[in-house]
Amino acid sequence: MIKNTLFLLLSLAMSNPASAGMTAAQKEAGETGAILFKQSDWYDSQPFLNIAAEAGDRDAQYYLGEAIRLSQRYVTPDAKKWYEASVRPKRQAVFTSFSTTNSSIRCSMVSNQQ
């Protein structure tokens, strides 16, 4: 268990180039938020993820968008903002809306042009 947690923390810290300009407290908040998110604690993860997301951590931005969507049960404007922010530097397409229709998930994609 300890090895898995350590591996998770190290992989999160190394996987995000935006984390290079973050303070130790911001990195720790992102790691704590990601751990809470992965434990399905979508409400309590949001304050931690928000700290790291505001600092530019793309993983935290994505997790925050997901945490908001899962806790609100739909994509709010805030969730959409964080989804888009998480991919903006990559200039990739982003899923912008999720809705449940007849027990299926419908996703629409838009190009992330700046």
C-alpha positions as CSV (number, residue, x, y, z in Angstrom):
1,M,0.0,0.0,0.0
2,I,2.8,2.4,0.9
3,K,4.7,1.6,-2.3
4,N,1.5,2.2,-4.4
5,T,0.9,5.6,-2.7
6,L,4.6,6.6,-3.1
7,F,4.5,5.6,-6.7
8,L,1.3,7.6,-7.3
9,L,2.7,10.7,-5.7
10,L,6.0,10.4,-7.6
11,S,4.2,9.8,-10.9
12,L,1.9,12.8,-10.4
13,A,4.8,15.1,-9.6
14,M,6.8,14.0,-12.6
15,S,4.0,13.8,-15.2
16,N,3.1,17.4,-15.2
17,P,5.6,19.9,-16.6
18,A,3.5,22.8,-15.3
19,S,4.3,21.6,-11.8
20,A,7.9,22.9,-12.2
21,G,6.8,26.5,-11.4
22,M,4.6,25.6,-8.5
23,T,5.3,26.0,-4.8
24,A,5.6,22.9,-2.6
25,A,2.3,23.7,-0.9
26,Q,0.6,23.9,-4.3
27,K,2.1,20.6,-5.4
28,E,1.1,19.0,-2.1
29,A,-2.5,20.3,-2.5
30,G,-2.7,18.8,-6.0
31,E,-1.4,15.5,-4.8
32,T,-3.8,15.4,-1.8
33,G,-6.7,16.4,-4.1
34,A,-5.8,13.7,-6.6
35,I,-5.7,11.1,-3.9
36,L,-9.1,12.2,-2.5
37,F,-10.6,12.2,-6.0
38,K,-9.4,8.7,-6.7
39,Q,-11.1,7.6,-3.5
40,S,-14.3,9.0,-4.9
41,D,-14.3,11.9,-2.5
42,W,-15.3,14.5,-5.0
43,Y,-16.5,17.1,-2.6
44,D,-13.5,17.2,-0.3
45,S,-11.0,17.0,-3.2
46,Q,-12.2,20.2,-4.7
47,P,-10.5,22.8,-2.4
48,F,-7.1,21.0,-2.7
49,L,-7.5,20.6,-6.5
50,N,-8.5,24.2,-6.9
51,I,-5.2,25.4,-5.3
52,A,-3.2,23.4,-7.7
53,A,-5.4,24.1,-10.7
54,E,-5.2,27.9,-10.1
55,A,-1.4,27.4,-10.1
56,G,-1.5,25.8,-13.6
57,D,-1.4,22.1,-12.8
58,R,-3.1,20.5,-15.8
59,D,-3.8,17.2,-14.0
60,A,-5.4,19.1,-11.1
61,Q,-7.4,21.1,-13.6
62,Y,-8.8,18.0,-15.2
63,Y,-9.5,16.3,-11.9
64,L,-11.2,19.5,-10.6
65,G,-13.5,19.5,-13.7
66,E,-14.3,15.9,-13.1
67,A,-14.9,16.4,-9.4
68,I,-17.3,19.3,-10.1
69,R,-19.1,17.3,-12.8
70,L,-19.5,14.2,-10.5
71,S,-20.6,16.2,-7.5
72,Q,-23.1,18.3,-9.4
73,R,-24.2,15.4,-11.7
74,Y,-23.7,17.5,-14.9
75,V,-21.2,19.8,-16.5
76,T,-21.4,23.2,-14.9
77,P,-19.7,26.2,-16.4
78,D,-17.0,25.8,-13.8
79,A,-16.4,22.2,-14.8
80,K,-16.2,23.2,-18.4
81,K,-13.7,25.9,-17.6
82,W,-11.4,23.5,-15.9
83,Y,-11.7,20.8,-18.6
84,E,-10.7,23.4,-21.2
85,A,-7.9,24.8,-19.1
86,S,-6.4,21.3,-18.7
87,V,-5.9,20.9,-22.4
88,R,-5.3,24.4,-23.6
89,P,-1.5,24.2,-23.6
90,K,-1.7,21.1,-25.7
91,R,-4.1,22.6,-28.3
92,Q,-6.1,19.4,-28.4
93,A,-9.8,18.8,-28.7
94,V,-11.6,18.7,-25.4
95,F,-14.8,17.0,-24.3
96,T,-17.1,19.9,-23.4
97,S,-20.4,18.4,-22.5
98,F,-21.5,15.2,-21.0
99,S,-25.2,14.3,-20.5
100,T,-27.0,11.2,-19.8
101,T,-29.7,10.3,-22.3
102,N,-31.5,7.0,-22.2
103,S,-28.7,5.4,-20.0
104,S,-26.0,6.3,-22.5
105,I,-23.4,9.1,-22.4
106,R,-23.4,11.6,-25.1
107,C,-20.2,13.6,-25.6
108,S,-19.6,16.5,-27.9
109,M,-16.2,17.7,-28.8
110,V,-15.0,21.1,-29.9
111,S,-11.6,22.2,-31.2
112,N,-9.7,24.0,-28.6
113,Q,-8.6,27.0,-30.6
114,Q,-7.1,30.0,-28.9
